[in-house]
Amino acid sequence: MAFSQEAVSEETTKAIIQRVMGTRPDLFSKATVLRSCVGLRPNRRGGVRVSAAIEQLDWNEGWDPAVLVVAHNYGHAGFGYQASIGCANKTVEQIEQCLKDLKNIKSQIRTMAKL
C-alpha cells in the first residue's frame, strides 16, 4: 500500500521543524512557519518529459539574440526518486548532443562566412 496523505499532519510538521533546527539552529531559530501544505507530486499528461533542445531567444528588445540549450526533466509523479539517475543520465546525453550540434552549426556558419 502506497503512502498517501491529503491533509497536513501536525506531527510531521513538528518533526520536520526539529530536523531543520538541528542542522543550523543559528539560521532557523527565528524562523516562522507561515503555512503548512501537503506536497503532491503531479504527473504529466503524456508521461515524463525528458528532452533538450537548442533555442534561440530573440524576443527581448535591446538584447542580442541568445542561443542556448534548454533541458526539461519533469513530470515523474511519485516515482521521481526511482527514475532520477536514469532520467538525469538521459538528460545529460541529450544536452551533450545539443552542444555538439551547436558547435557544428557555428562551424558551418564560420565556413559559409568565408565564402
PLY file of the C-alpha trace (Angstrom):
ply
format ascii 1.0
element vertex 115
property float x
property float y
property float z
element edge 114
property int vertex1
property int vertex2
end_header
0.00 0.00 0.00
1.44 3.35 -1.04
1.68 6.20 1.44
-0.83 8.89 0.57
-1.70 11.92 2.64
-4.01 14.72 1.61
-4.09 16.71 4.86
-1.32 18.40 6.82
-0.06 16.40 9.80
0.96 18.50 12.81
3.18 15.63 13.96
5.05 15.54 10.63
5.34 19.34 10.59
6.89 19.37 14.08
9.30 16.57 13.13
10.46 18.46 10.01
10.98 21.66 12.01
13.02 19.77 14.63
15.26 18.24 11.95
15.78 21.62 10.28
16.57 23.28 13.61
19.06 20.51 14.35
21.02 21.28 11.20
21.54 25.03 11.68
19.87 26.45 14.78
21.72 29.73 14.21
19.86 30.20 10.91
16.46 28.82 11.80
15.94 29.78 15.44
13.90 32.86 14.50
12.13 31.29 11.53
8.35 31.41 11.41
6.20 28.82 9.68
3.81 30.81 7.52
1.81 27.81 6.38
1.98 24.07 6.03
0.80 22.17 3.00
0.97 18.69 1.59
3.27 18.32 -1.39
1.53 16.31 -4.05
3.72 15.04 -6.86
1.82 15.62 -10.07
2.31 13.58 -13.17
2.21 14.95 -16.69
-0.28 14.12 -19.41
1.66 12.21 -22.00
4.19 10.97 -19.45
7.55 12.19 -18.26
9.28 14.92 -20.26
13.00 14.33 -20.64
14.42 16.37 -23.50
16.88 19.02 -24.54
16.78 21.41 -27.45
18.67 24.36 -28.89
16.59 27.50 -28.50
17.12 30.98 -29.85
15.88 33.80 -27.68
15.38 36.95 -29.69
12.25 38.26 -28.04
13.97 40.79 -25.80
14.24 44.17 -27.49
17.57 45.79 -26.87
19.32 42.49 -26.16
21.42 40.50 -28.55
19.76 37.26 -29.61
20.94 34.41 -27.44
21.30 30.75 -28.35
21.16 28.28 -25.53
20.34 24.69 -24.67
17.12 24.23 -22.72
16.66 20.94 -20.85
13.42 19.51 -19.46
13.23 16.75 -16.86
9.87 16.69 -15.08
6.50 15.02 -14.67
7.72 11.94 -12.78
4.85 11.93 -10.26
5.61 9.67 -7.31
8.45 7.77 -8.96
10.88 10.68 -9.39
13.39 9.31 -6.90
13.48 5.89 -8.55
13.81 7.39 -12.03
16.21 10.19 -11.10
19.52 8.60 -12.12
18.25 7.22 -15.42
16.42 10.42 -16.35
19.39 12.57 -15.32
21.72 10.45 -17.47
19.35 10.71 -20.43
19.10 14.48 -19.96
22.90 14.80 -19.88
23.19 12.75 -23.08
20.69 15.00 -24.80
22.39 18.18 -23.59
25.77 16.88 -24.80
24.24 16.10 -28.21
22.75 19.61 -28.42
26.13 21.14 -27.56
27.80 19.07 -30.31
25.08 20.13 -32.76
25.51 23.76 -31.75
29.27 23.53 -32.25
28.72 22.05 -35.73
26.23 24.78 -36.63
28.65 27.51 -35.53
31.44 25.85 -37.52
29.23 25.75 -40.64
28.33 29.42 -40.19
32.01 30.37 -39.95
32.77 28.32 -43.08
29.92 29.96 -45.00
31.07 33.42 -43.89
34.48 32.79 -45.51
32.88 32.06 -48.87
0 1
1 2
2 3
3 4
4 5
5 6
6 7
7 8
8 9
9 10
10 11
11 12
12 13
13 14
14 15
15 16
16 17
17 18
18 19
19 20
20 21
21 22
22 23
23 24
24 25
25 26
26 27
27 28
28 29
29 30
30 31
31 32
32 33
33 34
34 35
35 36
36 37
37 38
38 39
39 40
40 41
41 42
42 43
43 44
44 45
45 46
46 47
47 48
48 49
49 50
50 51
51 52
52 53
53 54
54 55
55 56
56 57
57 58
58 59
59 60
60 61
61 62
62 63
63 64
64 65
65 66
66 67
67 68
68 69
69 70
70 71
71 72
72 73
73 74
74 75
75 76
76 77
77 78
78 79
79 80
80 81
81 82
82 83
83 84
84 85
85 86
86 87
87 88
88 89
89 90
90 91
91 92
92 93
93 94
94 95
95 96
96 97
97 98
98 99
99 100
100 101
101 102
102 103
103 104
104 105
105 106
106 107
107 108
108 109
109 110
110 111
111 112
112 113
113 114
